[in-house]
Amino acid sequence: MQVAKESSFRMDSSEAATKLETTYERVRLLASGNAVVVFTISSCCMCHVVKQLLFGLGVGPTIIELDQDKAGREMHAVLYQLAGDGQQPVPSVFVGGKFLGGIETVMACHINGTLGAWHRVRSKKDKVTGRNMYGVFWRFA
């Protein structure tokens, strides 16, 4: 039986920082590349609540299941930093590339009526399918 040296399992601090920066960039690109993005864990009941609320409002968010993504742990760490002050990192909702918040923020906005309205507007035709593409726009009330 061969045992790997303990040092082979560790990353030095510069390696860890680089990986975190790369993961942060991936989260940023995912969030800014889609109108609404929700980072979730498939077994999380609060994640399910946020997804159902958004679907109920007629929004089809991009869902990123962290437990199904090979970089999920790293993205979870980035979201934990974004949430701050002991808030749960999932679900994390981004609208228009900006971090809206987690379950508390989304539900509070929904209850007090500031969640806003979703508007579907016709934009250009998709070059591949020839179908009309729609944009979803968010506004706070």
MINU-885851 format. One record per atom (N, C-alpha, C): residue number from 1; atom name; x negated, y, z. Coordinates in steps of 0.1 Angstrom, whole numbers, plus 5000, padded with zeros to 4 digits. Each point is the difference from the previous one (the first is absolute). Layout:
<rs>
[NUM; "CA"; [X; Y; Z]]
...
</rs>
This chain:
<rs>
[1; "N"; [4992; 4988; 5000]]
[1; "CA"; [5008; 5012; 5000]]
[1; "C"; [4991; 5012; 5000]]
[2; "N"; [5003; 5010; 4991]]
[2; "CA"; [4993; 5012; 4999]]
[2; "C"; [5008; 5011; 5006]]
[3; "N"; [4993; 5008; 5008]]
[3; "CA"; [5007; 5011; 5007]]
[3; "C"; [4994; 5013; 4994]]
[4; "N"; [5009; 5009; 4996]]
[4; "CA"; [4995; 5013; 4995]]
[4; "C"; [4995; 5008; 5011]]
[5; "N"; [4990; 5008; 4997]]
[5; "CA"; [4995; 5009; 5009]]
[5; "C"; [5010; 5011; 5004]]
[6; "N"; [5000; 5004; 5012]]
[6; "CA"; [5010; 5010; 5005]]
[6; "C"; [4999; 5013; 4992]]
[7; "N"; [4988; 5004; 4997]]
[7; "CA"; [4998; 5013; 4993]]
[7; "C"; [5006; 5000; 4986]]
[8; "N"; [5003; 4988; 4994]]
[8; "CA"; [5006; 4999; 4987]]
[8; "C"; [5015; 5004; 5000]]
[9; "N"; [5006; 5000; 5012]]
[9; "CA"; [5014; 5003; 5001]]
[9; "C"; [5002; 5015; 5003]]
[10; "N"; [4990; 5007; 5003]]
[10; "CA"; [5002; 5014; 5004]]
[10; "C"; [4997; 5009; 4989]]
[11; "N"; [5007; 5011; 5000]]
[11; "CA"; [4997; 5011; 4990]]
[11; "C"; [4993; 5011; 5008]]
[12; "N"; [4990; 5006; 4994]]
[12; "CA"; [4994; 5012; 5007]]
[12; "C"; [5010; 5011; 4999]]
[13; "N"; [4998; 5011; 5007]]
[13; "CA"; [5010; 5011; 5001]]
[13; "C"; [5002; 5007; 4987]]
[14; "N"; [4989; 5001; 4992]]
[14; "CA"; [5002; 5007; 4987]]
[14; "C"; [5008; 4991; 4990]]
[15; "N"; [4998; 4987; 5001]]
[15; "CA"; [5008; 4991; 4992]]
[15; "C"; [5015; 5000; 5003]]
[16; "N"; [5003; 5001; 5013]]
[16; "CA"; [5013; 5000; 5005]]
[16; "C"; [5007; 5014; 4996]]
[17; "N"; [4992; 5010; 5001]]
[17; "CA"; [5005; 5014; 4997]]
[17; "C"; [5003; 5000; 4985]]
[18; "N"; [4992; 4994; 4992]]
[18; "CA"; [5002; 5000; 4985]]
[18; "C"; [5012; 4992; 4997]]
[19; "N"; [5002; 4989; 5006]]
[19; "CA"; [5012; 4992; 4998]]
[19; "C"; [5013; 5007; 5004]]
[20; "N"; [4999; 5007; 5011]]
[20; "CA"; [5012; 5008; 5005]]
[20; "C"; [5003; 5011; 4990]]
[21; "N"; [4990; 5007; 4995]]
[21; "CA"; [5002; 5011; 4990]]
[21; "C"; [5006; 4994; 4987]]
[22; "N"; [4995; 4989; 4996]]
[22; "CA"; [5006; 4994; 4988]]
[22; "C"; [5014; 4996; 5002]]
[23; "N"; [5003; 4994; 5011]]
[23; "CA"; [5014; 4997; 5004]]
[23; "C"; [5009; 5012; 5001]]
[24; "N"; [4995; 5010; 5006]]
[24; "CA"; [5007; 5013; 5001]]
[24; "C"; [5004; 5005; 4986]]
[25; "N"; [4990; 4999; 4991]]
[25; "CA"; [5002; 5005; 4986]]
[25; "C"; [5011; 4992; 4993]]
[26; "N"; [5000; 4987; 5003]]
[26; "CA"; [5010; 4991; 4994]]
[26; "C"; [5014; 5004; 5005]]
[27; "N"; [5001; 5002; 5013]]
[27; "CA"; [5013; 5004; 5006]]
[27; "C"; [5004; 5013; 4994]]
[28; "N"; [4991; 5010; 4998]]
[28; "CA"; [5003; 5013; 4995]]
[28; "C"; [5005; 4998; 4985]]
[29; "N"; [4993; 4992; 4992]]
[29; "CA"; [5004; 4998; 4986]]
[29; "C"; [5014; 4993; 4999]]
[30; "N"; [5002; 4990; 5009]]
[30; "CA"; [5014; 4994; 4999]]
[30; "C"; [5011; 5010; 5004]]
[31; "N"; [4997; 5008; 5010]]
[31; "CA"; [5010; 5009; 5005]]
[31; "C"; [5003; 5011; 4990]]
[32; "N"; [4989; 5005; 4994]]
[32; "CA"; [5002; 5011; 4990]]
[32; "C"; [5004; 4996; 4986]]
[33; "N"; [4999; 4987; 4997]]
[33; "CA"; [5003; 4995; 4987]]
[33; "C"; [5015; 4996; 4999]]
[34; "N"; [5007; 5001; 5011]]
[34; "CA"; [5014; 4995; 5000]]
[34; "C"; [5009; 5011; 5008]]
[35; "N"; [5012; 5001; 4996]]
[35; "CA"; [5009; 5010; 5006]]
[35; "C"; [5001; 4997; 5015]]
[36; "N"; [5004; 4988; 5003]]
[36; "CA"; [5002; 4996; 5014]]
[36; "C"; [4993; 4986; 5002]]
[37; "N"; [4992; 5000; 5011]]
[37; "CA"; [4992; 4988; 5003]]
[37; "C"; [5002; 4996; 5014]]
[38; "N"; [5003; 4987; 5003]]
[38; "CA"; [5002; 4996; 5014]]
[38; "C"; [4990; 4988; 5002]]
[39; "N"; [4991; 5002; 5010]]
[39; "CA"; [4991; 4990; 5004]]
[39; "C"; [5006; 4992; 5011]]
[40; "N"; [5001; 4987; 4998]]
[40; "CA"; [5008; 4992; 5010]]
[40; "C"; [4992; 4987; 5003]]
[41; "N"; [5006; 4993; 5009]]
[41; "CA"; [4996; 4986; 5003]]
[41; "C"; [5013; 4992; 4998]]
[42; "N"; [4999; 4989; 4993]]
[42; "CA"; [5012; 4993; 4996]]
[42; "C"; [5009; 4995; 5012]]
[43; "N"; [4994; 4997; 5011]]
[43; "CA"; [5007; 4995; 5012]]
[43; "C"; [5005; 5011; 5009]]
[44; "N"; [4997; 5012; 4997]]
[44; "CA"; [5003; 5011; 5009]]
[44; "C"; [5015; 5005; 4998]]
[45; "N"; [5008; 4999; 5011]]
[45; "CA"; [5014; 5004; 4999]]
[45; "C"; [5002; 5015; 4997]]
[46; "N"; [4991; 5009; 5006]]
[46; "CA"; [5001; 5014; 4998]]
[46; "C"; [4997; 5003; 4985]]
[47; "N"; [4991; 4993; 4994]]
[47; "CA"; [4996; 5002; 4986]]
[47; "C"; [5013; 4996; 4992]]
[48; "N"; [5007; 4990; 5003]]
[48; "CA"; [5012; 4996; 4993]]
[48; "C"; [5010; 5011; 5001]]
[49; "N"; [5002; 5006; 5012]]
[49; "CA"; [5009; 5011; 5002]]
[49; "C"; [4997; 5012; 4991]]
[50; "N"; [4988; 5004; 4999]]
[50; "CA"; [4996; 5011; 4991]]
[50; "C"; [5002; 4997; 4986]]
[51; "N"; [4997; 4988; 4995]]
[51; "CA"; [5002; 4996; 4986]]
[51; "C"; [5015; 5000; 4997]]
[52; "N"; [5008; 4994; 5009]]
[52; "CA"; [5015; 5000; 4998]]
[52; "C"; [5006; 5014; 4999]]
[53; "N"; [4995; 5009; 5009]]
[53; "CA"; [5005; 5014; 5000]]
[53; "C"; [4997; 5006; 4987]]
[54; "N"; [4987; 4999; 4995]]
[54; "CA"; [4997; 5006; 4987]]
[54; "C"; [5007; 4994; 4989]]
[55; "N"; [5002; 4987; 5000]]
[55; "CA"; [5007; 4994; 4989]]
[55; "C"; [5015; 5004; 5000]]
[56; "N"; [5005; 5002; 5013]]
[56; "CA"; [5014; 5005; 5001]]
[56; "C"; [5002; 5014; 4995]]
[57; "N"; [4989; 5008; 5001]]
[57; "CA"; [5001; 5014; 4995]]
[57; "C"; [4998; 5000; 4984]]
[58; "N"; [4998; 4988; 4994]]
[58; "CA"; [4998; 5000; 4986]]
[58; "C"; [4986; 5002; 4996]]
[59; "N"; [4991; 4998; 5009]]
[59; "CA"; [4985; 5002; 4997]]
[59; "C"; [4994; 4986; 4998]]
[60; "N"; [4992; 4998; 4990]]
[60; "CA"; [4993; 4988; 4998]]
[60; "C"; [4985; 5002; 5003]]
[61; "N"; [4997; 5000; 5013]]
[61; "CA"; [4986; 5003; 5003]]
[61; "C"; [4990; 4989; 4996]]
[62; "N"; [4988; 5003; 4998]]
[62; "CA"; [4989; 4991; 4998]]
[62; "C"; [4997; 4994; 5014]]
[63; "N"; [5001; 4987; 5001]]
[63; "CA"; [4997; 4993; 5013]]
[63; "C"; [4987; 4993; 4999]]
[64; "N"; [4991; 5003; 5010]]
[64; "CA"; [4987; 4994; 5002]]
[64; "C"; [5001; 4991; 5012]]
[65; "N"; [5000; 4987; 4999]]
[65; "CA"; [5000; 4991; 5011]]
[65; "C"; [4986; 4997; 5004]]
[66; "N"; [4996; 5006; 5012]]
[66; "CA"; [4986; 4999; 5004]]
[66; "C"; [4996; 4986; 5003]]
[67; "N"; [5009; 4991; 5005]]
[67; "CA"; [4997; 4986; 5002]]
[67; "C"; [4998; 4992; 4988]]
[68; "N"; [5004; 5006; 4988]]
[68; "CA"; [4999; 4993; 4988]]
[68; "C"; [4989; 5005; 4991]]
[69; "N"; [4993; 5010; 5005]]
[69; "CA"; [4989; 5007; 4992]]
[69; "C"; [4987; 4996; 5006]]
[70; "N"; [4990; 4997; 4992]]
[70; "CA"; [4987; 4995; 5006]]
[70; "C"; [4993; 5012; 5007]]
[71; "N"; [5003; 5012; 4997]]
[71; "CA"; [4994; 5011; 5008]]
[71; "C"; [5010; 5005; 5010]]
[72; "N"; [5010; 4992; 5004]]
[72; "CA"; [5010; 5005; 5009]]
[72; "C"; [4995; 5004; 5014]]
[73; "N"; [4991; 4993; 5005]]
[73; "CA"; [4994; 5003; 5014]]
[73; "C"; [4994; 5014; 4999]]
[74; "N"; [4992; 5002; 4990]]
[74; "CA"; [4993; 5013; 4999]]
[74; "C"; [5010; 5012; 4998]]
[75; "N"; [5010; 4997; 4991]]
[75; "CA"; [5011; 5010; 4998]]
[75; "C"; [5007; 5003; 5013]]
[76; "N"; [5003; 4989; 5008]]
[76; "CA"; [5007; 5002; 5013]]
[76; "C"; [4992; 5009; 5009]]
[77; "N"; [4986; 4999; 5000]]
[77; "CA"; [4992; 5008; 5008]]
[77; "C"; [5000; 5015; 4996]]
[78; "N"; [5001; 5002; 4987]]
[78; "CA"; [5001; 5014; 4994]]
[78; "C"; [5013; 5006; 5004]]
[79; "N"; [5011; 4992; 4999]]
[79; "CA"; [5013; 5005; 5004]]
[79; "C"; [5001; 5003; 5015]]
[80; "N"; [4993; 4992; 5008]]
[80; "CA"; [5000; 5002; 5014]]
[80; "C"; [4994; 5014; 5003]]
[81; "N"; [4989; 5003; 4993]]
[81; "CA"; [4994; 5013; 5002]]
[81; "C"; [5009; 5011; 4995]]
[82; "N"; [5008; 4998; 4989]]
[82; "CA"; [5009; 5011; 4995]]
[82; "C"; [5011; 5002; 5010]]
[83; "N"; [5006; 4989; 5006]]
[83; "CA"; [5011; 5001; 5009]]
[83; "C"; [4996; 5008; 5012]]
[84; "N"; [4989; 4997; 5006]]
[84; "CA"; [4995; 5007; 5012]]
[84; "C"; [5008; 4998; 5012]]
[85; "N"; [4995; 5005; 5011]]
[85; "CA"; [5007; 5001; 5013]]
[85; "C"; [5008; 4988; 5004]]
[86; "N"; [4995; 4988; 4998]]
[86; "CA"; [5007; 4988; 5005]]
[86; "C"; [5012; 4996; 4992]]
[87; "N"; [5002; 5006; 4988]]
[87; "CA"; [5012; 4997; 4992]]
[87; "C"; [4996; 4986; 4993]]
[88; "N"; [5011; 4993; 4997]]
[88; "CA"; [4998; 4988; 4992]]
[88; "C"; [4996; 5003; 4986]]
[89; "N"; [4990; 4993; 4994]]
[89; "CA"; [4996; 5003; 4987]]
[89; "C"; [5009; 4995; 4989]]
[90; "N"; [5009; 4991; 5003]]
[90; "CA"; [5009; 4995; 4990]]
[90; "C"; [5014; 5000; 5006]]
[91; "N"; [5010; 5004; 4992]]
[91; "CA"; [4999; 5004; 4986]]
[91; "C"; [4995; 5014; 4999]]
[92; "N"; [4993; 5002; 4989]]
[92; "CA"; [4994; 5013; 4997]]
[92; "C"; [5006; 5005; 4987]]
[93; "N"; [5007; 5011; 5000]]
[93; "CA"; [5007; 5005; 4988]]
[93; "C"; [4993; 5012; 4995]]
[94; "N"; [4997; 5000; 4987]]
[94; "CA"; [4994; 5011; 4993]]
[94; "C"; [5010; 5005; 4989]]
[95; "N"; [5001; 5013; 4999]]
[95; "CA"; [5009; 5005; 4990]]
[95; "C"; [4992; 5011; 4992]]
[96; "N"; [5000; 4998; 4987]]
[96; "CA"; [4992; 5009; 4992]]
[96; "C"; [4985; 5001; 5003]]
[97; "N"; [4995; 4989; 5005]]
[97; "CA"; [4986; 4999; 5004]]
[97; "C"; [4997; 5005; 5014]]
[98; "N"; [5010; 5005; 5007]]
[98; "CA"; [4998; 5005; 5013]]
[98; "C"; [5006; 4991; 5011]]
[99; "N"; [4993; 4999; 5011]]
[99; "CA"; [5004; 4991; 5011]]
[99; "C"; [5012; 5006; 5007]]
[100; "N"; [5011; 4993; 4999]]
[100; "CA"; [5012; 5005; 5007]]
[100; "C"; [5000; 4995; 5014]]
[101; "N"; [4997; 4988; 5002]]
[101; "CA"; [5000; 4994; 5014]]
[101; "C"; [5004; 4986; 5000]]
[102; "N"; [5003; 4996; 5012]]
[102; "CA"; [5005; 4986; 5003]]
[102; "C"; [5015; 5000; 5002]]
[103; "N"; [5004; 4989; 5007]]
[103; "CA"; [5014; 4998; 5002]]
[103; "C"; [5007; 5011; 5008]]
[104; "N"; [4993; 5006; 5010]]
[104; "CA"; [5006; 5010; 5008]]
[104; "C"; [5003; 5013; 4992]]
[105; "N"; [4990; 5004; 4992]]
[105; "CA"; [5002; 5012; 4991]]
[105; "C"; [5011; 4998; 4990]]
[106; "N"; [4999; 4988; 4993]]
[106; "CA"; [5010; 4998; 4990]]
[106; "C"; [5014; 4999; 5006]]
[107; "N"; [5002; 4993; 5011]]
[107; "CA"; [5013; 5000; 5006]]
[107; "C"; [5005; 5013; 5005]]
[108; "N"; [4991; 5008; 5006]]
[108; "CA"; [5004; 5013; 5006]]
[108; "C"; [5004; 5009; 4988]]
[109; "N"; [4993; 5000; 4989]]
[109; "CA"; [5003; 5008; 4989]]
[109; "C"; [5014; 4996; 4994]]
[110; "N"; [5002; 4987; 5000]]
[110; "CA"; [5013; 4995; 4994]]
[110; "C"; [5011; 5004; 5009]]
[111; "N"; [4999; 4998; 5013]]
[111; "CA"; [5010; 5003; 5010]]
[111; "C"; [5004; 5015; 5000]]
[112; "N"; [4989; 5009; 5000]]
[112; "CA"; [5003; 5014; 5001]]
[112; "C"; [5003; 5007; 4986]]
[113; "N"; [5000; 4992; 4990]]
[113; "CA"; [5004; 5005; 4986]]
[113; "C"; [4989; 5007; 4993]]
[114; "N"; [4987; 4999; 5004]]
[114; "CA"; [4989; 5007; 4993]]
[114; "C"; [4993; 4990; 4991]]
[115; "N"; [5004; 4988; 5000]]
[115; "CA"; [4993; 4990; 4991]]
[115; "C"; [5001; 5005; 4986]]
[116; "N"; [5010; 5007; 4996]]
[116; "CA"; [5000; 5006; 4987]]
[116; "C"; [5009; 4992; 4990]]
[117; "N"; [4999; 5004; 4988]]
[117; "CA"; [5008; 4994; 4989]]
[117; "C"; [4990; 4995; 4990]]
[118; "N"; [5005; 4989; 4994]]
[118; "CA"; [4992; 4994; 4989]]
[118; "C"; [5007; 5003; 4987]]
[119; "N"; [4992; 5005; 4991]]
[119; "CA"; [5005; 5003; 4987]]
[119; "C"; [4993; 4992; 4989]]
[120; "N"; [5008; 4994; 4992]]
[120; "CA"; [4995; 4993; 4988]]
[120; "C"; [5001; 5009; 4988]]
[121; "N"; [4989; 5002; 4994]]
[121; "CA"; [5001; 5008; 4988]]
[121; "C"; [4993; 4993; 4988]]
[122; "N"; [5006; 5001; 4989]]
[122; "CA"; [4994; 4994; 4988]]
[122; "C"; [4988; 5006; 4996]]
[123; "N"; [4990; 4993; 4998]]
[123; "CA"; [4987; 5005; 4995]]
[123; "C"; [4997; 4994; 4986]]
[124; "N"; [4988; 4996; 4998]]
[124; "CA"; [4996; 4996; 4986]]
[124; "C"; [5003; 4985; 4999]]
[125; "N"; [4999; 4995; 4987]]
[125; "CA"; [5001; 4986; 4998]]
[125; "C"; [4987; 4993; 5002]]
[126; "N"; [5001; 4988; 5005]]
[126; "CA"; [4989; 4991; 5003]]
[126; "C"; [4994; 4996; 4986]]
[127; "N"; [4988; 5001; 4998]]
[127; "CA"; [4994; 4997; 4987]]
[127; "C"; [5000; 4985; 4996]]
[128; "N"; [5000; 4992; 5011]]
[128; "CA"; [5000; 4985; 4998]]
[128; "C"; [5014; 4995; 4998]]
[129; "N"; [5009; 5003; 5009]]
[129; "CA"; [5013; 4994; 4999]]
[129; "C"; [5010; 5009; 4992]]
[130; "N"; [4997; 5012; 4998]]
[130; "CA"; [5009; 5009; 4993]]
[130; "C"; [5012; 5005; 5008]]
[131; "N"; [5001; 4995; 5013]]
[131; "CA"; [5011; 5005; 5009]]
[131; "C"; [4997; 5013; 5006]]
[132; "N"; [5010; 5007; 5004]]
[132; "CA"; [4999; 5012; 5007]]
[132; "C"; [4994; 4998; 5014]]
[133; "N"; [4990; 5008; 5004]]
[133; "CA"; [4995; 4999; 5013]]
[133; "C"; [5006; 5011; 5009]]
[134; "N"; [5002; 4997; 5013]]
[134; "CA"; [5006; 5010; 5009]]
[134; "C"; [4991; 5003; 5011]]
[135; "N"; [5000; 5013; 5003]]
[135; "CA"; [4992; 5004; 5011]]
[135; "C"; [5009; 5002; 5013]]
[136; "N"; [4994; 4998; 5011]]
[136; "CA"; [5007; 5002; 5012]]
[136; "C"; [4994; 5012; 5007]]
[137; "N"; [5009; 5010; 5004]]
[137; "CA"; [4994; 5012; 5006]]
[137; "C"; [5006; 5001; 5014]]
[138; "N"; [4992; 5004; 5009]]
[138; "CA"; [5003; 5001; 5014]]
[138; "C"; [5001; 5015; 5003]]
[139; "N"; [5010; 5003; 5008]]
[139; "CA"; [5001; 5014; 5005]]
[139; "C"; [5005; 4999; 5015]]
[140; "N"; [4995; 5008; 5008]]
[140; "CA"; [5005; 5000; 5014]]
[140; "C"; [5011; 5010; 5001]]
[141; "N"; [5010; 4996; 5007]]
[141; "CA"; [5012; 5009; 5001]]
[141; "C"; [4997; 5012; 5009]]
</rs>
